[in-house]
Amino acid sequence: MHQQDVEQLVEQVALQLGRGLSLEDLDGQLLAYSSNQSHADRVRVNFLLSKRVPVDVSAWQLSHGIATAVRPVVVPANEELGMLGRVCVPLLVRGFRVGYLWVQLDADEPNATTVLAQLPGVARELEQLSGLLLESNTAESEFRRRREQEFLAACRGESNAVAAVAGWKEVQGRGPWQLVTVLDADGWADASDPIASTLVHRSAALQATIGVDATLFSAGTETHAVVLFRESTGRANHAQVLVHYQLELAKRSGRPVHRIILGTSEGFARPRELADAYRQSRQAAQAAAVDPQLGELVDCRATGIYQLLASAGGGAGAWADAGSVYFRLLEDHDRNHELLPVLELFYDNDGSVQEVADKLHLHRSSIYNRLGRIRQLLGVDPLKGMVRLELHGALKARRWAARPRI
Protein backbone atom coordinates (compact mmCIF):
# COMPACT_ATOMS: atom_id res chain seq x y z
CA MET A 1 0.00 0.00 0.00
CA HIS A 2 1.37 3.42 -0.97
CA GLN A 3 0.41 5.89 1.76
CA GLN A 4 0.60 8.83 -0.63
CA ASP A 5 -1.90 7.18 -2.98
CA VAL A 6 -4.27 6.50 -0.09
CA GLU A 7 -4.08 10.07 1.18
CA GLN A 8 -4.66 11.48 -2.31
CA LEU A 9 -7.72 9.29 -2.80
CA VAL A 10 -9.15 10.33 0.57
CA GLU A 11 -8.64 14.01 -0.32
CA GLN A 12 -10.21 13.45 -3.72
CA VAL A 13 -13.32 11.83 -2.24
CA ALA A 14 -13.54 14.53 0.42
CA LEU A 15 -13.52 17.25 -2.24
CA GLN A 16 -16.19 15.48 -4.27
CA LEU A 17 -18.42 15.06 -1.21
CA GLY A 18 -17.52 18.43 0.28
CA ARG A 19 -17.05 16.83 3.70
CA GLY A 20 -14.42 15.79 6.21
CA LEU A 21 -13.31 12.17 5.99
CA SER A 22 -11.20 9.81 8.03
CA LEU A 23 -9.97 6.36 7.08
CA GLU A 24 -9.27 3.65 9.64
CA ASP A 25 -8.25 0.02 9.58
CA LEU A 26 -10.11 -2.84 11.23
CA ASP A 27 -8.33 -2.20 14.52
CA GLY A 28 -9.43 1.45 14.70
CA GLN A 29 -6.03 2.80 13.68
CA LEU A 30 -6.05 6.04 11.68
CA LEU A 31 -4.71 5.55 8.16
CA ALA A 32 -5.54 8.87 6.49
CA TYR A 33 -7.80 11.91 6.81
CA SER A 34 -8.90 14.85 4.69
CA SER A 35 -7.83 18.40 5.34
CA ASN A 36 -11.13 20.11 4.48
CA GLN A 37 -13.66 20.21 7.32
CA SER A 38 -16.01 23.06 8.15
CA HIS A 39 -16.42 21.80 11.71
CA ALA A 40 -14.61 18.97 13.50
CA ASP A 41 -16.29 17.55 16.57
CA ARG A 42 -14.39 16.50 19.69
CA VAL A 43 -14.19 12.84 18.63
CA ARG A 44 -12.63 13.72 15.28
CA VAL A 45 -10.08 16.08 16.83
CA ASN A 46 -9.01 13.50 19.42
CA PHE A 47 -8.88 10.78 16.77
CA LEU A 48 -6.59 12.82 14.54
CA LEU A 49 -4.31 13.56 17.49
CA SER A 50 -4.16 10.07 19.00
CA LYS A 51 -4.40 8.14 15.69
CA ARG A 52 -6.65 5.54 17.34
CA VAL A 53 -10.38 5.28 18.05
CA PRO A 54 -11.07 5.47 21.83
CA VAL A 55 -12.72 2.45 23.42
CA ASP A 56 -16.01 4.22 24.23
CA VAL A 57 -16.31 5.65 20.73
CA SER A 58 -15.52 2.24 19.21
CA ALA A 59 -18.22 0.63 21.36
CA TRP A 60 -20.78 3.20 20.16
CA GLN A 61 -19.85 2.61 16.53
CA LEU A 62 -19.86 -1.17 16.83
CA SER A 63 -23.26 -1.12 18.53
CA HIS A 64 -24.70 0.06 15.21
CA GLY A 65 -23.47 -3.01 13.34
CA ILE A 66 -20.56 -1.62 11.36
CA ALA A 67 -18.48 -4.79 11.88
CA THR A 68 -20.85 -6.88 9.77
CA ALA A 69 -22.34 -4.24 7.48
CA VAL A 70 -21.80 -4.43 3.73
CA ARG A 71 -23.51 -1.08 3.00
CA PRO A 72 -23.09 2.40 4.48
CA VAL A 73 -24.27 2.66 8.09
CA VAL A 74 -25.61 5.83 9.69
CA VAL A 75 -24.20 6.25 13.21
CA PRO A 76 -26.20 8.88 15.10
CA ALA A 77 -24.74 11.69 17.17
CA ASN A 78 -23.76 11.09 20.78
CA GLU A 79 -23.66 14.23 22.91
CA GLU A 80 -22.00 12.47 25.83
CA LEU A 81 -19.06 11.52 23.62
CA GLY A 82 -18.99 14.90 21.88
CA MET A 83 -19.71 13.20 18.58
CA LEU A 84 -21.73 14.44 15.64
CA GLY A 85 -23.58 12.05 13.38
CA ARG A 86 -21.57 10.06 10.86
CA VAL A 87 -21.87 7.69 7.95
CA CYS A 88 -19.61 4.66 8.08
CA VAL A 89 -18.72 3.25 4.66
CA PRO A 90 -17.41 -0.33 5.01
CA LEU A 91 -14.61 -0.91 2.49
CA LEU A 92 -14.74 -4.41 1.06
CA VAL A 93 -13.00 -6.32 -1.70
CA ARG A 94 -14.99 -9.26 -3.05
CA GLY A 95 -16.73 -9.52 0.29
CA PHE A 96 -13.61 -9.16 2.44
CA ARG A 97 -13.56 -6.26 4.86
CA VAL A 98 -10.43 -4.08 4.69
CA GLY A 99 -11.31 -0.89 6.56
CA TYR A 100 -13.81 1.90 7.18
CA LEU A 101 -14.23 5.35 5.66
CA TRP A 102 -16.02 7.81 7.96
CA VAL A 103 -18.00 10.80 6.67
CA GLN A 104 -18.86 13.36 9.34
CA LEU A 105 -22.21 15.16 9.13
CA ASP A 106 -22.44 18.89 9.74
CA ALA A 107 -23.77 20.14 13.07
CA ASP A 108 -26.95 21.56 11.48
CA GLU A 109 -27.58 18.54 9.23
CA PRO A 110 -30.77 16.75 10.35
CA ASN A 111 -30.02 13.39 8.71
CA ALA A 112 -27.62 11.54 6.39
CA THR A 113 -29.84 11.54 3.29
CA THR A 114 -27.58 13.89 1.33
CA VAL A 115 -24.44 11.92 2.09
CA LEU A 116 -26.03 8.61 1.18
CA ALA A 117 -27.17 10.10 -2.12
CA GLN A 118 -23.64 11.33 -2.88
CA LEU A 119 -21.80 8.06 -2.22
CA PRO A 120 -22.65 6.30 -5.53
CA GLY A 121 -20.82 9.15 -7.29
CA VAL A 122 -17.52 8.16 -5.65
CA ALA A 123 -17.93 4.38 -6.00
CA ARG A 124 -14.91 4.06 -8.32
CA GLU A 125 -12.64 5.92 -5.90
CA LEU A 126 -13.87 3.81 -2.98
CA GLU A 127 -13.11 0.65 -4.96
CA GLN A 128 -9.57 1.89 -5.63
CA LEU A 129 -9.13 2.76 -1.97
CA SER A 130 -10.29 -0.71 -0.92
CA GLY A 131 -7.80 -2.31 -3.30
CA LEU A 132 -4.94 -0.29 -1.85
CA LEU A 133 -5.88 -1.26 1.70
CA LEU A 134 -6.09 -4.92 0.77
CA GLU A 135 -2.49 -4.85 -0.45
CA SER A 136 -1.14 -4.62 3.08
CA ASN A 137 -3.46 -3.47 5.82
CA THR A 138 -5.51 -6.61 6.32
CA ALA A 139 -2.58 -9.00 6.67
CA GLU A 140 -0.90 -6.67 9.17
CA SER A 141 -4.01 -6.13 11.26
CA GLU A 142 -3.43 -7.02 14.90
CA PHE A 143 -6.88 -8.60 15.03
CA ARG A 144 -6.07 -10.73 12.00
CA ARG A 145 -2.69 -11.71 13.47
CA ARG A 146 -4.28 -12.86 16.72
CA ARG A 147 -6.85 -14.96 14.91
CA GLU A 148 -4.22 -16.58 12.72
CA GLN A 149 -2.13 -17.45 15.77
CA GLU A 150 -5.19 -18.96 17.45
CA PHE A 151 -6.02 -20.96 14.32
CA LEU A 152 -2.47 -22.34 14.05
CA ALA A 153 -2.54 -23.22 17.75
CA ALA A 154 -5.75 -25.17 17.11
CA CYS A 155 -4.01 -26.95 14.22
CA ARG A 156 -1.31 -27.98 16.69
CA GLY A 157 -4.02 -29.47 18.91
CA GLU A 158 -4.07 -26.90 21.75
CA SER A 159 -7.43 -27.51 23.39
CA ASN A 160 -8.27 -23.89 24.31
CA ALA A 161 -7.55 -22.75 20.77
CA VAL A 162 -9.62 -25.59 19.30
CA ALA A 163 -12.58 -24.57 21.45
CA ALA A 164 -12.19 -20.93 20.40
CA VAL A 165 -11.93 -21.68 16.68
CA ALA A 166 -14.93 -24.00 16.88
CA GLY A 167 -17.00 -20.99 17.93
CA TRP A 168 -15.91 -18.71 15.10
CA LYS A 169 -18.75 -17.70 12.78
CA GLU A 170 -16.59 -18.78 9.81
CA VAL A 171 -16.40 -22.30 11.26
CA GLN A 172 -19.42 -22.99 13.45
CA GLY A 173 -22.03 -25.06 11.68
CA ARG A 174 -20.14 -25.02 8.38
CA GLY A 175 -18.51 -28.45 8.49
CA PRO A 176 -17.43 -30.95 7.45
CA TRP A 177 -14.08 -29.41 6.59
CA GLN A 178 -10.76 -30.13 4.93
CA LEU A 179 -7.42 -28.65 5.87
CA VAL A 180 -4.93 -27.71 3.17
CA THR A 181 -1.21 -27.03 3.52
CA VAL A 182 0.12 -24.70 0.81
CA LEU A 183 3.84 -25.15 0.20
CA ASP A 184 6.39 -23.54 -2.10
CA ALA A 185 8.24 -26.71 -3.07
CA ASP A 186 11.49 -25.01 -4.02
CA GLY A 187 11.57 -21.90 -1.84
CA TRP A 188 10.32 -23.09 1.55
CA ALA A 189 13.82 -22.95 3.10
CA ASP A 190 14.97 -19.67 1.51
CA ALA A 191 13.68 -17.33 4.19
CA SER A 192 16.47 -15.26 5.71
CA ASP A 193 13.99 -13.14 7.68
CA PRO A 194 11.39 -15.34 9.46
CA ILE A 195 9.10 -12.42 10.28
CA ALA A 196 9.08 -11.14 6.71
CA SER A 197 8.62 -14.66 5.35
CA THR A 198 5.64 -15.26 7.63
CA LEU A 199 4.02 -12.02 6.50
CA VAL A 200 4.57 -12.96 2.86
CA HIS A 201 2.82 -16.32 3.32
CA ARG A 202 0.02 -14.74 5.34
CA SER A 203 -0.59 -12.08 2.72
CA ALA A 204 -0.37 -14.51 -0.20
CA ALA A 205 -2.85 -16.88 1.45
CA LEU A 206 -5.23 -14.07 2.29
CA GLN A 207 -5.16 -12.69 -1.24
CA ALA A 208 -5.39 -16.11 -2.88
CA THR A 209 -8.52 -17.13 -0.96
CA ILE A 210 -10.56 -13.94 -1.24
CA GLY A 211 -13.67 -14.58 -3.29
CA VAL A 212 -13.35 -18.38 -3.03
CA ASP A 213 -16.51 -19.32 -1.14
CA ALA A 214 -15.21 -22.78 -0.21
CA THR A 215 -12.37 -21.28 1.85
CA LEU A 216 -13.24 -20.35 5.42
CA PHE A 217 -9.95 -19.12 6.88
CA SER A 218 -6.24 -18.94 6.11
CA ALA A 219 -3.06 -18.46 8.09
CA GLY A 220 0.61 -18.19 7.25
CA THR A 221 3.77 -19.51 8.85
CA GLU A 222 7.46 -18.97 8.12
CA THR A 223 7.53 -21.84 5.60
CA HIS A 224 3.96 -22.41 4.38
CA ALA A 225 0.31 -21.45 4.63
CA VAL A 226 -2.68 -23.34 6.03
CA VAL A 227 -6.19 -22.97 4.61
CA LEU A 228 -9.46 -24.30 6.00
CA PHE A 229 -11.87 -25.42 3.25
CA ARG A 230 -15.35 -26.76 3.35
CA GLU A 231 -15.08 -30.43 2.38
CA SER A 232 -15.64 -31.16 -1.29
CA THR A 233 -14.88 -33.97 -3.71
CA GLY A 234 -13.93 -31.60 -6.53
CA ARG A 235 -10.70 -29.65 -6.69
CA ALA A 236 -11.63 -26.61 -8.79
CA ASN A 237 -11.50 -24.28 -5.78
CA HIS A 238 -8.19 -25.76 -4.69
CA ALA A 239 -6.76 -25.23 -8.17
CA GLN A 240 -7.92 -21.62 -8.13
CA VAL A 241 -6.21 -20.99 -4.79
CA LEU A 242 -3.02 -22.68 -6.05
CA VAL A 243 -2.77 -20.42 -9.11
CA HIS A 244 -3.52 -17.23 -7.18
CA TYR A 245 -1.15 -18.18 -4.36
CA GLN A 246 1.69 -18.74 -6.81
CA LEU A 247 1.13 -15.31 -8.37
CA GLU A 248 0.78 -13.55 -5.01
CA LEU A 249 3.86 -15.24 -3.54
CA ALA A 250 5.97 -14.24 -6.53
CA LYS A 251 4.71 -10.67 -6.30
CA ARG A 252 5.46 -10.37 -2.60
CA SER A 253 8.75 -12.28 -2.44
CA GLY A 254 10.26 -10.72 -5.56
CA ARG A 255 11.46 -14.07 -6.91
CA PRO A 256 10.19 -16.69 -9.35
CA VAL A 257 7.90 -19.29 -7.81
CA HIS A 258 7.98 -22.44 -9.92
CA ARG A 259 5.93 -25.02 -8.03
CA ILE A 260 3.21 -24.62 -5.42
CA ILE A 261 1.78 -27.71 -3.75
CA LEU A 262 -1.57 -28.07 -2.00
CA GLY A 263 -1.64 -31.02 0.39
CA THR A 264 -5.20 -31.89 1.37
CA SER A 265 -6.41 -33.76 4.44
CA GLU A 266 -9.30 -36.16 4.71
CA GLY A 267 -12.62 -34.53 5.52
CA PHE A 268 -13.45 -34.12 9.21
CA ALA A 269 -16.60 -33.15 11.08
CA ARG A 270 -15.32 -32.33 14.58
CA PRO A 271 -13.06 -29.35 15.37
CA ARG A 272 -10.97 -31.51 17.70
CA GLU A 273 -9.78 -33.36 14.60
CA LEU A 274 -7.99 -30.25 13.33
CA ALA A 275 -4.59 -31.47 14.52
CA ASP A 276 -4.92 -34.81 12.68
CA ALA A 277 -6.10 -33.03 9.56
CA TYR A 278 -3.14 -30.64 9.73
CA ARG A 279 -0.74 -33.55 10.05
CA GLN A 280 -2.32 -35.27 7.04
CA SER A 281 -2.23 -32.18 4.84
CA ARG A 282 1.33 -31.29 5.87
CA GLN A 283 2.58 -34.80 5.13
CA ALA A 284 0.83 -34.81 1.75
CA ALA A 285 2.58 -31.55 0.82
CA GLN A 286 5.94 -32.89 2.04
CA ALA A 287 5.54 -36.09 0.03
CA ALA A 288 4.67 -34.20 -3.16
CA ALA A 289 7.67 -31.90 -2.64
CA VAL A 290 10.10 -34.86 -2.77
CA ASP A 291 8.16 -36.97 -5.29
CA PRO A 292 6.93 -34.77 -8.17
CA GLN A 293 4.96 -37.59 -9.77
CA LEU A 294 2.33 -37.06 -7.05
CA GLY A 295 1.44 -33.74 -8.67
CA GLU A 296 0.55 -30.37 -7.15
CA LEU A 297 -2.97 -31.06 -5.82
CA VAL A 298 -2.33 -33.98 -3.48
CA ASP A 299 -4.80 -35.80 -1.27
CA CYS A 300 -3.21 -37.41 1.77
CA ARG A 301 -4.66 -40.82 0.86
CA ALA A 302 -2.85 -40.66 -2.51
CA THR A 303 0.64 -40.47 -0.99
CA GLY A 304 1.00 -44.22 -0.55
CA ILE A 305 4.02 -45.42 1.38
CA TYR A 306 4.86 -41.89 2.55
CA GLN A 307 2.00 -42.21 5.03
CA LEU A 308 3.78 -45.17 6.59
CA LEU A 309 7.16 -43.43 6.61
CA ALA A 310 5.62 -40.38 8.29
CA SER A 311 3.83 -42.46 10.92
CA ALA A 312 7.11 -44.12 11.87
CA GLY A 313 8.34 -40.74 13.11
CA GLY A 314 11.97 -39.88 13.64
CA GLY A 315 13.95 -36.67 13.64
CA ALA A 316 15.74 -34.81 10.88
CA GLY A 317 18.02 -37.75 10.11
CA ALA A 318 15.30 -40.38 10.03
CA TRP A 319 15.27 -42.53 6.89
CA ALA A 320 18.57 -41.08 5.65
CA ASP A 321 19.76 -44.70 5.80
CA ALA A 322 17.02 -47.12 4.76
CA GLY A 323 18.91 -50.03 6.29
CA SER A 324 18.67 -52.16 3.13
CA VAL A 325 21.76 -54.18 2.15
CA TYR A 326 20.61 -54.46 -1.46
CA PHE A 327 19.92 -50.74 -1.66
CA ARG A 328 23.34 -49.81 -0.26
CA LEU A 329 24.97 -52.15 -2.75
CA LEU A 330 23.20 -50.42 -5.64
CA GLU A 331 24.05 -46.96 -4.32
CA ASP A 332 27.74 -47.88 -4.12
CA HIS A 333 27.78 -49.04 -7.75
CA ASP A 334 25.52 -46.35 -9.22
CA ARG A 335 28.01 -43.49 -9.38
CA ASN A 336 26.59 -42.25 -12.70
CA HIS A 337 23.00 -42.35 -11.39
CA GLU A 338 21.85 -44.69 -14.13
CA LEU A 339 20.49 -47.63 -12.16
CA LEU A 340 18.37 -46.40 -9.26
CA PRO A 341 16.29 -43.89 -11.31
CA VAL A 342 15.43 -46.66 -13.80
CA LEU A 343 14.48 -49.03 -11.00
CA GLU A 344 12.27 -46.47 -9.22
CA LEU A 345 10.45 -45.49 -12.40
CA PHE A 346 9.97 -49.16 -13.25
CA TYR A 347 8.37 -49.80 -9.86
CA ASP A 348 6.25 -46.62 -10.03
CA ASN A 349 4.93 -47.42 -13.51
CA ASP A 350 3.78 -50.98 -12.87
CA GLY A 351 6.72 -52.55 -14.66
CA SER A 352 6.13 -50.85 -18.03
CA VAL A 353 9.46 -50.71 -19.85
CA GLN A 354 7.99 -48.48 -22.56
CA GLU A 355 6.79 -45.84 -20.04
CA VAL A 356 10.18 -45.80 -18.32
CA ALA A 357 11.95 -45.48 -21.67
CA ASP A 358 9.67 -42.60 -22.70
CA LYS A 359 10.20 -40.70 -19.45
CA LEU A 360 13.98 -41.08 -19.56
CA HIS A 361 14.17 -40.53 -23.33
CA LEU A 362 15.96 -43.83 -23.79
CA HIS A 363 15.49 -46.84 -26.03
CA ARG A 364 13.75 -49.89 -24.55
CA SER A 365 16.95 -51.92 -24.97
CA SER A 366 18.78 -49.47 -22.67
CA ILE A 367 16.19 -50.07 -19.96
CA TYR A 368 16.52 -53.86 -20.30
CA ASN A 369 20.30 -53.50 -20.18
CA ARG A 370 20.22 -51.52 -16.94
CA LEU A 371 17.77 -53.89 -15.31
CA GLY A 372 20.14 -56.73 -16.27
CA ARG A 373 23.06 -54.93 -14.62
CA ILE A 374 21.03 -54.48 -11.42
CA ARG A 375 20.12 -58.17 -11.40
CA GLN A 376 23.78 -59.10 -11.88
CA LEU A 377 24.97 -56.78 -9.08
CA LEU A 378 22.44 -58.03 -6.54
CA GLY A 379 22.47 -61.69 -7.51
CA VAL A 380 18.66 -61.71 -7.16
CA ASP A 381 15.77 -60.58 -9.31
CA PRO A 382 14.87 -56.99 -8.27
CA LEU A 383 11.44 -57.28 -9.88
CA LYS A 384 10.02 -60.01 -7.69
CA GLY A 385 8.65 -60.51 -4.21
CA MET A 386 10.28 -59.22 -1.07
CA VAL A 387 13.34 -57.84 -2.88
CA ARG A 388 11.12 -55.58 -4.97
CA LEU A 389 9.23 -54.44 -1.88
CA GLU A 390 12.47 -53.76 -0.02
CA LEU A 391 14.07 -51.75 -2.81
CA HIS A 392 10.95 -49.77 -3.63
CA GLY A 393 10.52 -48.90 0.06
CA ALA A 394 14.18 -47.90 0.34
CA LEU A 395 13.91 -45.61 -2.69
CA LYS A 396 10.91 -43.82 -1.16
CA ALA A 397 12.60 -43.64 2.25
CA ARG A 398 15.53 -41.84 0.62
CA ARG A 399 13.14 -39.31 -0.87
CA TRP A 400 11.28 -38.87 2.42
CA ALA A 401 14.56 -38.12 4.18
CA ALA A 402 14.89 -35.01 1.98
CA ARG A 403 11.36 -33.71 2.74
CA PRO A 404 10.76 -30.06 3.66
CA ARG A 405 10.95 -29.51 7.41
CA ILE A 406 7.75 -27.60 8.00
Salt bridges, closest charged atoms under 4 A:
ASP41 OD2 - ARG86 NH1 2.70
GLU109 OE2 - ARG19 NH2 2.66
GLU125 OE2 - ARG124 NH2 3.38
GLU135 OE2 - LYS251 NZ 3.84
GLU135 OE1 - ARG252 NH2 3.92
GLU142 OE1 - ARG145 NH2 2.71
GLU142 OE2 - ARG146 NH1 3.91
GLU148 OE2 - ARG144 NE 2.97
GLU148 OE1 - ARG202 NE 3.05
GLU158 OE2 - ARG156 NH2 3.45
GLU170 OE2 - ARG147 NH2 2.12
ASP184 OD2 - ARG255 NH2 2.71
GLU248 OE1 - LYS251 NZ 3.45
GLU248 OE1 - ARG252 NH1 2.27
GLU266 OE1 - ARG301 NH2 2.53
GLU273 OE2 - ARG270 NH2 3.24
ASP276 OD1 - ARG279 NH2 3.87
ASP291 OD2 - LYS396 NZ 2.89
GLU296 OE2 - ARG259 NE 2.53
ASP299 OD1 - ARG235 NH2 3.07
ASP321 OD2 - ARG328 NH2 3.40
GLU331 OE2 - ARG398 NH1 3.67
GLU338 OE1 - ARG373 NH1 3.23
GLU344 OE2 - LYS396 NZ 2.80
GLU344 OE2 - ARG399 NE 2.73
ASP348 OD1 - HIS392 NE2 2.79
ASP348 OD2 - LYS396 NZ 2.93
ASP381 OD1 - ARG375 NE 3.68
